[in-house]
């Protein structure tokens, strides 16, 4: 009974040998600029962000497609604009600036390598953030592309959408363009 099982295992390994898989890691450092929406806030433009991310990648060849899981530390929606003018809200008081958030996120998604020095990714996930001691859960979606002028160092550009379904009773979101470096 053992011999047919070993023969079946050997056949399986031989038929899947061309479909080799490769796992690796990458590190991202990104800066972002975006706009915020939702709630009664001012200073929604020019929101800066910073992000440090670590990803595990699993790529199958020859298809050069795979998936990845990424964890990141984010600083989101920090406004560069100083509001010296009071914009009066519906309640008769000055509106506060759009809140800045800091926290952790996890995303997972698809990874494509159309060329040896080009990488495309699309992912969704979630995060846990804090703004002025108030916690906020978030849903994230991001798409990015990286060109590697050097074998392991790449230049990344992408876009992110981050939704905060309930922050102090408001549904908020941020859309951002990101640029940075990726080391793989």
Residue pairs with C-beta under 8 A, 6 or more apart in sequence:
18 62
19 60
19 61
19 62
20 60
20 61
21 58
21 59
21 60
21 61
21 66
22 58
22 59
22 60
22 61
23 56
23 57
23 58
23 59
24 56
24 57
24 59
24 184
25 54
25 55
25 56
25 57
25 184
26 54
26 55
26 57
26 68
26 182
26 183
26 184
27 52
27 53
27 54
27 55
27 182
27 183
27 184
28 51
28 52
28 53
28 54
28 55
28 70
28 72
28 156
28 180
28 181
28 182
29 51
29 52
29 180
29 181
30 49
30 50
30 51
30 53
30 156
30 158
30 178
30 179
30 180
31 48
31 49
31 50
31 51
31 178
31 179
31 180
32 48
32 49
32 50
32 51
32 76
32 160
32 176
32 177
32 178
32 179
33 46
33 47
33 48
33 49
33 176
33 177
34 47
34 49
34 77
34 160
34 174
34 175
34 176
34 177
35 44
35 45
35 47
35 174
35 175
35 176
36 44
36 47
36 77
36 98
36 172
36 173
36 174
37 44
37 172
37 173
37 174
37 175
38 164
38 170
38 171
38 172
38 173
39 98
39 167
39 168
39 170
39 171
39 172
40 89
40 90
40 91
40 95
40 170
41 95
41 96
41 97
41 98
41 99
42 83
42 87
42 95
42 96
42 97
42 98
43 79
43 81
43 83
43 97
43 98
44 98
45 81
46 79
46 80
46 81
47 76
47 77
47 78
47 79
47 80
47 98
47 100
47 174
47 176
48 78
48 79
48 80
49 74
49 75
49 76
49 77
49 78
49 174
49 176
49 178
50 74
50 75
51 72
51 73
51 74
51 75
51 178
51 180
52 72
52 73
53 70
53 71
53 72
53 73
54 70
54 71
54 72
55 68
55 69
55 70
55 71
56 68
56 69
56 70
57 66
57 67
57 68
57 111
57 184
58 66
58 67
58 68
59 65
59 66
59 111
59 113
60 66
64 112
64 113
64 114
65 110
65 111
65 112
65 113
66 110
66 111
66 113
67 108
67 109
67 110
67 111
68 108
68 109
68 111
68 121
68 123
69 106
69 107
69 108
70 106
70 107
70 108
70 123
70 125
71 104
71 105
71 106
72 104
72 105
72 106
72 107
73 103
73 104
74 101
74 102
74 103
74 104
74 105
74 127
74 129
75 100
75 101
75 102
76 100
76 101
76 102
76 103
76 129
76 162
76 174
76 176
77 98
77 99
77 100
77 101
77 174
78 100
79 97
79 98
79 100
81 97
83 97
86 94
87 94
87 95
88 94
88 95
89 95
98 172
99 131
99 132
99 167
99 172
100 131
101 129
101 130
101 131
101 136
101 138
101 164
102 129
102 130
102 131
103 127
103 128
103 129
103 130
103 136
103 138
104 127
104 128
104 129
105 125
105 126
105 127
105 128
105 138
105 140
106 125
106 126
106 127
107 123
107 124
107 125
107 126
107 140
107 142
108 123
108 124
108 125
109 121
109 122
109 123
109 124
109 125
109 142
110 121
110 122
110 123
111 119
111 120
111 121
112 119
112 120
112 121
113 119
113 120
114 120
117 147
117 148
117 149
117 151
117 154
118 145
118 146
118 147
118 148
119 145
119 146
119 148
119 154
119 182
119 184
120 144
120 145
120 146
121 142
121 143
121 144
121 145
121 146
121 158
122 142
122 143
123 140
123 141
123 142
123 143
124 139
124 140
124 141
124 142
125 139
125 140
126 137
126 138
126 139
126 140
127 137
127 138
127 140
127 162
128 135
128 136
128 137
128 138
129 135
129 136
129 137
129 138
129 164
130 136
131 167
134 167
134 168
136 164
136 166
136 167
137 164
137 165
137 166
138 162
138 163
138 164
138 165
139 162
139 163
139 165
140 160
140 161
140 162
140 163
141 160
141 161
142 158
142 159
142 160
142 161
142 178
143 158
143 159
144 156
144 157
144 158
144 159
144 178
145 156
145 157
145 158
146 154
146 155
146 156
146 182
147 154
147 155
148 154
148 155
148 182
148 184
149 155
152 183
152 184
153 181
153 182
153 183
154 181
154 182
154 183
154 184
155 179
155 180
155 181
155 182
156 178
156 179
156 180
156 181
156 182
157 177
157 178
157 179
158 177
158 178
159 175
159 176
159 177
159 178
160 174
160 175
160 176
160 178
161 173
161 174
161 175
162 173
162 174
162 176
163 171
163 172
163 173
164 171
164 172
164 173
165 171
